[in-house]
Amino acid sequence: MKVLHVLEKSLPDTGGYTIRARAILEQQRRDGLDPVVVTSPLMPLPDSSVRSEVLFGIRHHRTSYIPTPAQAPHKLASYAYRVSMMRRYRAAVMEIVAAERPDVIHAHSSYLNPLASLPAARRFGLPLVYEVRTLWGESAVVEDGLDTQSWKYKMVWWLELKAMRQADAVVPIARAIQDELARRGIDAAKMTVVPNGVDSGRFVPRARDEERARTYGLQGKFVVGFIGTMRRLEGLSTLVEAYAALGARRSQIALVLVGDGPDRPDLLRLAQRLGLGEILFTGNVPHEEVASWYSVMDVVVYPRIRATINERVTPLKPLETMALGKVCIASDVGGLLELVRDDETGVIFAAGDAPALARAITALADDPRRLERLGAAGLEYVRRERDWSAIIPRTRQLYEQLIGARARVGRR
């Protein structure tokens, strides 16, 4: 069975979106499917003229040669660019489907990809699956201050829901996303949850990198960490304030923030205002060094703020953290509660409550046996329930159901 995955972006771009994409592609190939990829015009490439390339043995068609609204000379022209981009993207997908002859089209967030795929799916009589990875409008509310009463917010939701209604099946990546889509009128019967997972063969516990610990003055300290993009929805100001609340205990506890993002300047200013010059902000680090940074951390904190996007969407990072045998401390927002069970596979605290987070950190620092128990339980949980090898086969089952349903209709 050949599956055409229509993605916003893929490797070599890195992030949660592309990590999940690669996991799906590799697992499907191991399961005997033939995955092929096309990426959207929004995919950044050093050479936008590239039309096709092979990555980890899978053919990737590129459409980055199509101009995007971001390249428009002024705001008014961006609307014309958007219309042109969509028209050319649809034509490109049509050509690729005609050449590849897949059995099913699997489009991934955002709405741009299923809407570009729909004409080809209809012309060639193929099932169209739309995988909903996030809620784009809700993300913009937090990150960009988008007004929920604005035309832009309503338009994003209108386009997303239109794509879902026209698809043959919808694949939310979390139960809470499924609930939100059902609330907005998407038939629950056409939805199949395929949650986030982790490759527990790639993410494995490793010994502490003592050289890195010595280099950064972390020896003999209980290390609290965060690795990821520093943006408002992550709630990292709560983590900085919690570190301040540790008071004299800060001589024994270190805080390491790995990564960069739009919120980093504000976090640096907050740390300076609170007199926390000892916080280690590493900035972006090479991908090959990430595992080493994890190895020096005792706990990893995900202090996400209370917002609709965080209540609905489950991130990848906590699963990777647990696969490495590390303990997660997470705020009590819905997306994290789907992954972390309090005092079973991690620790939960009230979102935005810096003193509560400080208490959770000190309680773990003072109880090594509990720390070891939670780390082992989290590791066992992801290996048992959240390995990609147990999750991705659900997509094949869905494809076979859709193809079978079309075949039965054709025989009538």
VEXDREN-2710 file (C-alpha; in Angstrom, 1 decimal):
% VEXDREN-2710
k/r/px/py/pz
1/MET/0.0/0.0/0.0
2/LYS/1.4/3.4/-1.0
3/VAL/0.6/6.4/1.2
4/LEU/1.2/10.0/0.1
5/HIS/1.9/12.1/3.2
6/VAL/1.2/15.8/2.6
7/LEU/3.2/17.7/5.2
8/GLU/3.6/21.3/6.1
9/LYS/7.3/20.6/6.6
10/SER/9.7/17.7/7.2
11/LEU/13.4/17.1/7.9
12/PRO/15.9/18.7/7.7
13/ASP/13.7/21.2/9.6
14/THR/13.5/20.0/13.2
15/GLY/10.8/20.2/15.8
16/GLY/8.0/18.2/17.3
17/TYR/6.1/18.3/14.0
18/THR/8.9/16.8/11.9
19/ILE/9.9/14.3/14.6
20/ARG/6.3/12.9/14.6
21/ALA/6.3/12.9/10.8
22/ARG/9.6/10.9/10.6
23/ALA/8.4/8.4/13.2
24/ILE/5.2/7.8/11.2
25/LEU/7.1/7.3/7.9
26/GLU/9.8/5.0/9.4
27/GLN/7.3/2.9/11.3
28/GLN/5.0/2.6/8.3
29/ARG/7.9/1.4/6.2
30/ARG/8.8/-1.2/8.8
31/ASP/5.1/-2.3/8.7
32/GLY/5.4/-3.0/5.0
33/LEU/3.8/0.2/3.6
34/ASP/5.3/2.4/1.0
35/PRO/5.3/6.0/2.3
36/VAL/6.0/9.0/0.0
37/VAL/6.1/12.7/1.0
38/VAL/5.2/16.0/-0.4
39/THR/5.9/19.1/1.7
40/SER/4.1/22.5/1.4
41/PRO/5.5/25.8/0.0
42/LEU/5.9/26.9/3.6
43/MET/8.7/24.3/4.1
44/PRO/12.0/26.3/4.4
45/LEU/14.8/24.9/2.2
46/PRO/18.3/26.2/1.5
47/ASP/17.7/25.6/-2.2
48/SER/14.1/26.3/-3.1
49/SER/14.5/25.0/-6.6
50/VAL/14.8/21.3/-5.3
51/ARG/11.8/19.3/-6.6
52/SER/12.6/15.9/-5.1
53/GLU/15.1/14.3/-2.8
54/VAL/15.4/11.0/-0.8
55/LEU/15.7/11.2/3.0
56/PHE/16.3/8.1/5.1
57/GLY/15.2/6.0/2.1
58/ILE/11.9/7.8/1.5
59/ARG/11.1/10.0/-1.5
60/HIS/10.3/13.6/-0.6
61/HIS/8.7/15.9/-3.2
62/ARG/9.2/19.6/-2.6
63/THR/7.0/22.6/-3.5
64/SER/9.2/25.3/-1.9
65/TYR/9.7/26.8/-5.3
66/ILE/6.1/28.2/-5.0
67/PRO/6.2/31.9/-3.7
68/THR/4.5/32.3/-0.3
69/PRO/2.7/35.3/1.3
70/ALA/5.8/36.0/3.4
71/GLN/7.6/36.9/0.2
72/ALA/5.1/39.5/-0.9
73/PRO/6.4/43.1/-1.2
74/HIS/3.6/44.5/0.9
75/LYS/0.5/43.4/2.9
76/LEU/-2.0/43.9/0.1
77/ALA/0.1/41.8/-2.2
78/SER/0.2/39.0/0.4
79/TYR/-3.4/38.1/-0.3
80/ALA/-2.8/37.7/-4.0
81/TYR/0.3/35.6/-3.2
82/ARG/-1.8/33.4/-0.9
83/VAL/-4.4/32.7/-3.6
84/SER/-1.6/32.0/-6.1
85/MET/0.2/29.8/-3.7
86/MET/-2.9/27.7/-3.0
87/ARG/-3.7/27.3/-6.7
88/ARG/-0.1/26.2/-7.6
89/TYR/0.1/23.9/-4.6
90/ARG/-3.0/22.1/-5.6
91/ALA/-1.7/21.7/-9.1
92/ALA/1.6/20.4/-7.7
93/VAL/-0.1/17.8/-5.5
94/MET/-2.2/16.8/-8.5
95/GLU/0.9/16.1/-10.6
96/ILE/2.6/14.2/-7.8
97/VAL/-0.5/12.0/-7.2
98/ALA/-0.7/11.3/-11.0
99/ALA/2.9/10.2/-11.0
100/GLU/3.0/8.3/-7.7
101/ARG/-0.5/6.7/-7.9
102/PRO/-0.9/6.3/-4.1
103/ASP/-3.7/4.2/-2.5
104/VAL/-4.5/6.9/0.1
105/ILE/-3.6/10.5/0.8
106/HIS/-2.7/11.4/4.4
107/ALA/-2.6/15.2/4.9
108/HIS/-1.2/16.7/8.1
109/SER/-2.0/20.0/9.8
110/SER/-2.6/22.7/8.9
111/TYR/-5.7/23.1/6.7
112/LEU/-3.6/24.2/3.8
113/ASN/-2.5/20.6/3.2
114/PRO/-5.9/18.7/3.1
115/LEU/-7.4/21.6/1.1
116/ALA/-4.6/21.3/-1.5
117/SER/-5.0/17.5/-1.6
118/LEU/-8.7/17.4/-2.0
119/PRO/-9.0/17.9/-5.8
120/ALA/-6.4/15.1/-6.4
121/ALA/-8.2/12.8/-4.0
122/ARG/-11.5/13.4/-5.7
123/ARG/-10.1/13.1/-9.3
124/PHE/-8.3/9.8/-8.6
125/GLY/-11.0/8.4/-6.2
126/LEU/-8.6/8.2/-3.2
127/PRO/-9.5/8.3/0.5
128/LEU/-8.3/11.6/2.2
129/VAL/-7.2/11.5/5.8
130/TYR/-6.6/14.7/7.7
131/GLU/-4.3/14.4/10.8
132/VAL/-5.0/17.3/13.2
133/ARG/-1.8/18.0/15.2
134/THR/-2.8/21.2/16.9
135/LEU/-5.4/24.0/17.0
136/TRP/-3.9/26.8/15.0
137/GLY/-6.3/29.5/16.0
138/GLU/-5.9/28.8/19.7
139/SER/-2.1/28.8/19.4
140/ALA/-2.3/32.3/17.8
141/VAL/-4.4/33.5/20.7
142/VAL/-1.6/32.8/23.1
143/GLU/1.5/33.5/21.0
144/ASP/0.2/36.4/18.8
145/GLY/-2.6/37.9/21.0
146/LEU/-5.2/37.0/18.4
147/ASP/-8.7/38.1/19.4
148/THR/-11.2/35.3/19.5
149/GLN/-13.7/37.6/18.1
150/SER/-11.5/38.7/15.2
151/TRP/-12.2/37.7/11.6
152/LYS/-8.8/36.1/11.3
153/TYR/-9.5/33.7/14.3
154/LYS/-12.9/32.8/12.9
155/MET/-11.5/32.3/9.4
156/VAL/-8.8/29.9/10.6
157/TRP/-11.4/27.8/12.4
158/TRP/-13.7/28.0/9.3
159/LEU/-10.9/26.7/7.1
160/GLU/-9.9/24.0/9.5
161/LEU/-13.4/22.7/10.0
162/LYS/-14.0/22.8/6.2
163/ALA/-11.0/20.6/5.7
164/MET/-12.2/18.2/8.3
165/ARG/-15.7/17.9/6.9
166/GLN/-14.4/17.2/3.4
167/ALA/-11.8/14.6/4.5
168/ASP/-12.9/11.0/4.6
169/ALA/-11.4/10.6/8.1
170/VAL/-10.0/12.9/10.8
171/VAL/-7.0/11.8/13.0
172/PRO/-6.6/14.0/16.1
173/ILE/-3.4/13.4/18.0
174/ALA/-5.1/13.7/21.4
175/ARG/-8.4/12.8/23.1
176/ALA/-8.9/16.5/24.1
177/ILE/-8.5/17.6/20.5
178/GLN/-11.1/15.0/19.5
179/ASP/-13.5/16.4/22.2
180/GLU/-12.9/20.0/20.9
181/LEU/-13.6/19.0/17.3
182/ALA/-16.7/17.1/18.3
183/ARG/-17.9/20.2/20.2
184/ARG/-17.4/22.2/17.0
185/GLY/-19.5/19.8/15.0
186/ILE/-17.1/17.2/13.6
187/ASP/-18.7/13.7/13.6
188/ALA/-17.1/11.6/16.3
189/ALA/-17.6/8.5/14.1
190/LYS/-15.1/9.8/11.5
191/MET/-12.4/10.5/14.0
192/THR/-9.6/8.1/15.1
193/VAL/-7.1/9.2/17.8
194/VAL/-3.5/8.4/16.9
195/PRO/-1.6/9.9/19.9
196/ASN/1.9/11.1/20.2
197/GLY/4.6/8.5/21.0
198/VAL/8.3/8.0/21.2
199/ASP/10.9/5.7/19.7
200/SER/12.0/3.9/22.9
201/GLY/14.8/2.3/20.9
202/ARG/16.3/5.7/20.0
203/PHE/15.5/7.4/23.3
204/VAL/17.2/5.3/26.0
205/PRO/18.5/6.2/29.5
206/ARG/22.2/7.1/29.5
207/ALA/24.9/7.7/32.1
208/ARG/25.3/11.3/33.3
209/ASP/27.8/13.3/31.2
210/GLU/30.2/14.1/34.0
211/GLU/32.4/16.2/31.8
212/ARG/29.5/18.5/30.8
213/ALA/28.4/18.7/34.5
214/ARG/32.0/19.8/35.5
215/THR/32.2/22.3/32.6
216/TYR/29.0/24.1/33.7
217/GLY/29.4/23.8/37.5
218/LEU/26.6/21.2/37.9
219/GLN/28.6/18.6/39.9
220/GLY/27.0/17.7/43.2
221/LYS/23.8/19.6/42.4
222/PHE/20.2/18.5/41.9
223/VAL/19.6/19.8/38.3
224/VAL/16.2/21.0/37.2
225/GLY/15.9/21.5/33.4
226/PHE/13.8/22.5/30.4
227/ILE/14.6/21.7/26.8
228/GLY/12.6/23.2/24.0
229/THR/11.3/26.4/22.4
230/MET/10.9/29.3/24.8
231/ARG/7.5/30.7/24.0
232/ARG/4.7/32.1/26.1
233/LEU/2.5/29.0/26.2
234/GLU/5.4/27.0/27.9
235/GLY/5.0/29.1/31.1
236/LEU/8.7/29.3/31.8
237/SER/8.3/32.5/33.8
238/THR/6.6/30.3/36.4
239/LEU/9.7/28.0/36.5
240/VAL/12.0/31.0/36.9
241/GLU/9.8/32.4/39.8
242/ALA/9.8/28.9/41.4
243/TYR/13.5/28.9/41.3
244/ALA/13.6/32.2/43.1
245/ALA/11.2/30.8/45.7
246/LEU/13.8/28.1/46.5
247/GLY/15.8/30.7/48.5
248/ALA/18.8/29.2/50.2
249/ARG/18.2/25.8/48.6
250/ARG/19.5/27.3/45.3
251/SER/23.0/26.6/46.4
252/GLN/22.1/22.9/46.1
253/ILE/19.7/23.1/43.1
254/ALA/20.6/24.3/39.6
255/LEU/18.3/25.4/36.9
256/VAL/19.2/24.8/33.2
257/LEU/17.2/26.2/30.3
258/VAL/18.2/24.7/27.0
259/GLY/16.8/26.3/23.8
260/ASP/15.8/29.6/22.4
261/GLY/12.6/31.4/21.3
262/PRO/10.6/34.6/21.4
263/ASP/10.2/34.5/25.2
264/ARG/13.9/34.2/26.0
265/PRO/14.7/37.9/26.3
266/ASP/11.8/38.3/28.7
267/LEU/13.0/35.4/30.8
268/LEU/16.5/36.8/30.9
269/ARG/15.1/40.1/32.1
270/LEU/13.0/38.3/34.7
271/ALA/16.0/36.3/36.0
272/GLN/18.0/39.5/36.2
273/ARG/15.3/41.4/38.1
274/LEU/15.0/38.5/40.6
275/GLY/18.8/38.3/41.1
276/LEU/19.1/34.9/39.6
277/GLY/22.3/35.2/37.6
278/GLU/23.1/31.6/38.3
279/ILE/20.4/30.3/36.0
280/LEU/22.1/28.7/33.0
281/PHE/20.6/29.8/29.6
282/THR/22.4/27.7/27.0
283/GLY/20.7/29.1/23.9
284/ASN/20.2/26.7/21.0
285/VAL/22.5/23.7/21.1
286/PRO/23.4/21.2/18.3
287/HIS/20.9/18.4/18.0
288/GLU/23.6/15.8/18.8
289/GLU/24.2/17.5/22.2
290/VAL/20.6/17.3/23.4
291/ALA/20.9/13.8/24.9
292/SER/23.9/14.9/26.8
293/TRP/22.0/17.9/28.3
294/TYR/19.2/15.6/29.3
295/SER/21.7/13.3/31.0
296/VAL/22.8/15.9/33.5
297/MET/19.2/16.7/34.5
298/ASP/17.4/15.1/37.5
299/VAL/14.0/16.4/36.6
300/VAL/12.5/18.2/33.6
301/VAL/9.8/20.7/34.0
302/TYR/6.8/21.5/31.7
303/PRO/5.1/24.4/33.4
304/ARG/2.6/25.2/30.5
305/ILE/0.1/28.0/31.1
306/ARG/-3.7/27.4/31.3
307/ALA/-4.9/28.1/27.8
308/THR/-7.2/26.3/25.4
309/ILE/-4.3/25.2/23.2
310/ASN/-2.5/23.6/26.2
311/GLU/-5.7/22.0/27.5
312/ARG/-6.1/20.2/24.2
313/VAL/-2.7/19.4/22.6
314/THR/-0.3/16.8/23.9
315/PRO/3.4/17.6/23.4
316/LEU/6.1/15.1/22.5
317/LYS/8.8/16.3/24.8
318/PRO/7.5/14.7/28.1
319/LEU/7.3/11.3/26.4
320/GLU/10.9/11.7/25.3
321/THR/11.9/12.7/28.8
322/MET/10.3/9.7/30.3
323/ALA/11.9/7.4/27.7
324/LEU/15.2/8.7/29.0
325/GLY/14.3/7.7/32.5
326/LYS/13.9/11.2/33.7
327/VAL/11.1/12.5/36.0
328/CYS/8.6/15.0/34.6
329/ILE/7.1/17.8/36.6
330/ALA/4.1/19.1/34.7
331/SER/1.4/21.7/35.2
332/ASP/-2.2/20.5/35.5
333/VAL/-3.3/21.4/31.9
334/GLY/-5.2/18.8/29.9
335/GLY/-2.6/18.1/27.3
336/LEU/0.0/17.2/30.0
337/LEU/-2.5/15.3/32.1
338/GLU/-3.0/12.9/29.2
339/LEU/0.7/12.0/29.5
340/VAL/1.7/12.4/33.2
341/ARG/-0.1/10.8/36.2
342/ASP/0.7/12.5/39.5
343/ASP/3.0/10.5/41.8
344/GLU/2.7/7.5/39.4
345/THR/4.7/8.5/36.3
346/GLY/5.6/12.0/37.3
347/VAL/4.5/15.0/39.4
348/ILE/1.7/17.4/38.7
349/PHE/1.4/21.0/40.1
350/ALA/-1.2/23.8/39.6
351/ALA/-0.4/25.8/36.5
352/GLY/1.0/29.3/37.2
353/ASP/1.6/28.5/40.9
354/ALA/5.3/29.1/41.4
355/PRO/5.4/28.3/45.1
356/ALA/3.7/24.9/44.4
357/LEU/6.3/24.2/41.7
358/ALA/9.1/25.1/44.1
359/ARG/7.7/22.6/46.7
360/ALA/7.5/19.9/44.1
361/ILE/11.1/20.4/43.1
362/THR/12.4/20.4/46.7
363/ALA/10.3/17.3/47.6
364/LEU/12.0/15.4/44.8
365/ALA/15.4/16.7/45.6
366/ASP/14.9/15.5/49.2
367/ASP/13.6/12.0/48.3
368/PRO/16.0/10.1/46.0
369/ARG/14.0/6.9/46.3
370/ARG/10.8/8.6/45.1
371/LEU/12.8/10.1/42.2
372/GLU/14.1/6.7/41.2
373/ARG/10.6/5.1/41.5
374/LEU/8.9/7.8/39.3
375/GLY/11.7/7.6/36.7
376/ALA/11.4/3.9/36.4
377/ALA/7.6/4.1/36.2
378/GLY/7.6/6.7/33.5
379/LEU/10.1/4.7/31.5
380/GLU/8.0/1.5/31.8
381/TYR/4.8/3.5/30.8
382/VAL/6.2/4.9/27.5
383/ARG/7.7/1.5/26.6
384/ARG/4.4/-0.2/27.2
385/GLU/1.9/2.3/26.0
386/ARG/3.6/5.0/24.0
387/ASP/6.1/3.4/21.7
388/TRP/5.5/4.3/18.1
389/SER/5.5/0.6/17.1
390/ALA/2.2/0.2/19.1
391/ILE/0.6/3.5/17.9
392/ILE/1.4/3.9/14.2
393/PRO/-0.2/0.6/13.0
394/ARG/-3.6/2.3/13.8
395/THR/-3.1/4.3/10.7
396/ARG/-2.8/1.2/8.5
397/GLN/-6.1/-0.1/10.0
398/LEU/-7.8/3.2/9.2
399/TYR/-6.5/3.2/5.6
400/GLU/-7.7/-0.4/5.0
401/GLN/-11.1/0.5/6.3
402/LEU/-11.4/3.5/4.0
403/ILE/-10.1/1.7/1.0
404/GLY/-12.5/-1.2/1.7
405/ALA/-15.4/1.1/2.1
406/ARG/-14.7/2.7/-1.3
407/ALA/-14.4/-0.7/-2.9
408/ARG/-17.8/-1.7/-1.6
409/VAL/-19.4/1.4/-2.9
410/GLY/-17.7/0.8/-6.3
411/ARG/-19.2/-2.7/-6.5
412/ARG/-22.8/-1.5/-6.0
END
